[in-house]
Structures are given as C-alpha cells and as structure tokens.
Amino acid sequence: MTSRLYCGPCEYESIPRRAKKWCTDCEGGLCGDCEKNHKSIRVTRYHNIISVDDYRQIQDISVNLECEMHDEKLDRYCKRHDILVCFTCAFSNHKSCSSSDLITIEEAAKNVKESSVLSDIEGKISRTLQNLKHCITNLNIALKNVDRDEQNIKKTIEDTRMNLNKYLDKLQENLLLDLKTKHENCKSKYNEILNKLNQQQKEVENLREQSLKMKRFASNIHTFLGSCQLNKTIDEKSGMLEEGIKYHRINGMEVEIHDGLSSLMKEVTHFGEIKIFETMSSLPFKDPKIDHAQINGPLQNVSEVRLQLNRKIEIKRSAAISGCLMLSDDRIIIADEHGKGRLIEYNKYGKRIHDIAVSGKPYGLTAVDTDLIAVTYGESKYLEIINTKKNSERKKEQFSTNCWGISYQDQKLYIVVEKQGIVVLDLNGKTLNTIDIDVSKVFDISTTRDRIFYTDWGNNTVHCCSIAGHEIWIFRDESLSRPRGISVDNNQYIFVASFSNNLTVIQHDGKSSKVLPTEPNERHSPWAVHYNKEKKIVCLGYKHGSVALFNVIPSIVKMNNEP
C-alpha cells in the first residue's frame, strides 16, 4: 500500500493535511494553500514543484545532495575538473580554478535534459545490460557444454571399457587356441610312444612264452639254439628300450602371462581421471566508459576551445600515419601505411611497446572496447577485428571494393566503402544497412549515437547527417583544405585534420569554427585525429613521422602573469 504524503508546513503546525504537490528543492510536500504561499514568497517562487504522482516515480531514486567529505550542500560545479563541490571544497581544493570554471548547480543544470548527459548515462546502462545479457547467455551455453562434456566422457569411458574387453577377449581367444594346439601335440607324441612301448611289451611277453615252452617241451639242442637266439633278441629289444628311454623327454605345460597384463593389475589403480580445465572467456566486453560523455555544464562556444601540448611521439623509421587511436587504458595505437604496413602500440608516456602484426597496409582505426579494435586495409578491400592483447584472435570481413574510414557505435561498425556508401555491419560481420552517400572523395568518418560526420577531401567540406543518412549540414571554410581525419568530442564538437597544416574544430551545429594551431615547426600536415572522450585528449597523427597528444582546454584559464 502506498504511504501517504503530508504537507510539510502544515505538519510543522501539527495539522495533518494531505499533500497535493511536492517541492523538489525543499524536498517536502505541499497542500493547495501552502503551494500558493510557496509561490508567493520570493525566495521559493521559482522552486520546482511537481505533482505527488510524479514525485512517487522518483521517490526511490537516491541522489546525494551533500558533500561526503564536508557534509555541506553540493552547490557548485567545477567545469575544469568535471566534479560537483561544496563551498569548502571550492575554497580549499579549487583555488587555481577561475570564476568561469566554478559555476552554480543551477547554471550547470540548465538544459540538462536536452543535453547528452542522460542519453550518455542511458547508453552506459544499455552497454552494461548488454554485457550482463552476453555473460548470462555465455554461462547458459557453458552449462549446456558441461552437460555435453559429461555425456561425452561417459561414452569415452564405456567405449574404452568395451574396446579393452574386446581386446582382452581376442588375446584370451588366441592364448586358448595356442593352448589347445600345443596340448594336442603333446598328447599325440605321448600316444605314439605308448603305442610303440605297448607293441614292444607284447613282443617281450611273447619271447617269455617261447622261453617257457622250450624249457618244457624242446630237446636240449633245440633249447640251446633257441636260448642263444632268444638272448640275442632280448638284448636287441632291451637296447632299443634303453635307447628310447635315454632320449625321451616328458613334456609339461604352463602359462606365462604377459608382463604388461600383470603390471596392469598392479600399477593401474584407476580407470582414468576427470580434469576440469579453465579457459578465458572470449566474450567481447563492451567497456561502459567508451563513448561516455562526462557531465557537462552549459555548452561552451567553439571559440573558447584551446589545445595544450601534452606529449609528442616521434615514429622511428619512415612512416605514413593514416590512423591513430587512444584506448581507454591509455594505450596508443598508430596505423602506418608505409612499406608493407604496421600497427604500432605505445604507452601513454610515448614509449613503444611493440608492433601488432598485420596482413596488409592498415588505414582506419576504431575502438570496439578496451582490447578490441577494428582496422580497415584500404585497397586490400577488407577489415579485421583484432584483440590487441591476444593477437591470434581475429575476425576478417571482405568487401568487393576499397574500404577506408571506420567508426564504432552501439555494437555497429560504420565503414566508408568505395562505390557503395557507408556500410553498417554488426560485430559478427552481418551487413545491417548501406547508407547511400557519394563517397568517391570520402576517406574518414566519425559517429555519435544519432549522427554521422565525414570529410569530403575533393570538395573541401565536412558533412553531418543523421544516423539514417539524411543531410543535416555541410561546413565549408577557406581555412579548410583537403580535410581528412575527423573525430567528435563529448559536446559533438568536430575536430578535423587537414592539409592546411592545422586542426579545425567545428561547432556542433556547423555554423562556426576555430582553427587550432598545433605545432608551428611541424613540416607535415596532420592527417589522422582521434578524440579520447574520457581523457579529453586529442591524438593527432602527422602524415610523416610523428603523433602529438593535446589536452583540450574548453575555456580560457587566466595565467599567473595575466591581469
């Protein structure tokens, strides 16, 4: 049941009266009479008053209005440090910030609903939800895979047991067959000898009968002659028997089990072992901070934007820099078209980490997340999605014509493809849309959630169109000659590198611009540009041999020597 809201002033007077309105500034309810009084008092006249029903929609949304360090009301916003502060914070920690940097909460909150702040937060929430959905899907797949693995392992165990049984059965069959053969051979040999011995036994018994008969019935002479002959025969039979017995061998049988089988029962103590292996998830994690615009105060005029050199990186060996990129973890990736082409990785201090192997001459670069980048290869007619931490993880997409500039936005890749227009792909390589735009002289592109920006090198123009390809404005200026690299900041200010040896920043509506001098001693024109929205740093790549990092200063800060 919804709890009742009572009028704050009436409740103070111990009069329980239902509130009809809610003051978001005072954080209290108002009845009809007190609402009139609230509006009649000058101090509270312009407070934001909403209906009780509207208040209930935001009742559970917790917003901290006090400084956690000083327990004071957060009443100021520092544009320079992009932070909410209380009076004490402003006095103690922001002494170097100018009065134009420290503005009131009311001023900072003007037109906040029309700005990109909430849409950026919604985008961050959306990307976090996408990450969660992908992780849940990935884990559900992993659960199914574990069940599948269990069935596969069971089958492997059963198949192994069956194969072992078959093999042992075969070995047993062979051994029993060998036993049968050798047993029959032994019996046959013994039977043959027994037959001979039995025959000899009969013959000797016959000789004994002859001897007895001669002794009983024969004459002396006949007996004498017969005895001589019988003696000779007996000697022969006895000699034959002795000779046979002397060389006769009695065979026995035994079995010798193979050592492997014997050791199997002794040494093999388990059928196998179930092992759990771990692999890193290959799920691409979308960094919620990418494309996240910091909370901005009122939009500054483009004329107030300045650059401050942070660092310059000299590229060893000759180079033709076509693209540069500063990732959310401060690593810098540079595309070099020179020779066979290469991708070079630097840290934020300008120290070279290593070269990322490429299969062609890289042209355009865009960040998909902290580790994933997408690279186009121009006249080679294909792009690659590369994991910069795991170089072996790559995905390749082929085109029928040259592909140049590339930009990532909301799980989609926008690619300038010659004779086709701007081709929109998802991260699986599926073509979602082709925006019909004349790209015959277009090489570079940049996107936001609802707009596409690109440079036309042949007509010296910068174009802004809707995400569907409808033209919004075209920018021309004499200071802009052969524009190439393009990038957009948090406020949709457009940074354009051109052969005019400068960097141009264009107002979000395309109506005004400012030429930002880079380095007067730089002999070569800037060609590639990337704006890091989180760090507020411009990465500027010169056509031959160097990359410069510039801090973007949105408003003029007085120096110590200025009056």
Buried (B, 14 or more C-beta within 10 A) or exposed (E): EEEEBBBBBBBEEEEEBEBBBBBBEBEBBBBEEBBEEBEEEEEBEEBEBEEBEEBEEEEEEEEEEEBEEBEBEBBBBBBBEBBBBBBEBBEEBBEEBEEBBBBEBEEBBBEBEEBBBEBBBEBBEBBEEBBEEBEEEEEEEEEEEEEEEEEEEEEEEEEEEEEEEEEEEEEEEEEEEEEEEEEEEBEEEEEEEEEEBEEBEEEBEEBEEBBEEBEEEBEEEEBEEBBEEBEEBBEEBEEEBEEEEEEEEEEEEEEEEEEEEEEEEEEEEEEEEEEEEEEEEEEBBBBBEBBBBEBBBEBBEBEEBBBEEBBBBEBEEEBBBBBBBBBBEBBBBBBBBBEEBBBBBBEBEBEBEEEBEBBBBBBBBBBBBBBBBBBBBBEBBBBBBBBBEEEEBBBEBEBEEBBBBBBBBBBBBBBBBBEBBBBBBEBEEEEEBBBEBEBEEBBBBBBBBEBBBBBBBEBBBBBBBEBEBEEBBEBEBEEBBBBBBBBBBBBBBBBBBBBBBBBBBBBBEBEBBBBBEBBEEBEEBBBBBBBBBBBBBBBBBBBBBBBBBBBBBBBBBEEEEEE
